[in-house]
Amino acid sequence: MSAICNLSQKIKEAGIEIGKREMIMKMCDKGYTIAQIADVAGMDEKQIEDTIKMLNCYQYKRLNMI
């Protein structure tokens, strides 16, 4: 039973992570600043910058903000 609980927890955590990434990308594409995104996501600005770079946010590349 413990293995099932662990698997469920990992699936839940993965879903939360995917949701955060989607939110970050939507905010990025709408032109929010890294500071604004970090505030809403509850993350530090470096984490947001790394996520945006990893996910290849068009808006920030176009504006050459990172």
Steps between C-alpha positions, in 0.01 A plus 500: 500500500791734576628472142161611369500802733853594391402471133189711558709766674752509214221532243345783703835681526561461126157645425564799724836559329340485154231747613763742632693483175185567299416799720854637467488470122158666474614788718824525302313509169271774634803714585510474881839577650710231658442664840122491450507136393721407796261672739194317366676163470658522844844438354817706486589696187793271412266198493263691271783604267625142483150369427442760229833418335430129520151535353615747234258785568447691175408832664822531701719386213333751269555783747849366584415524870698192602 
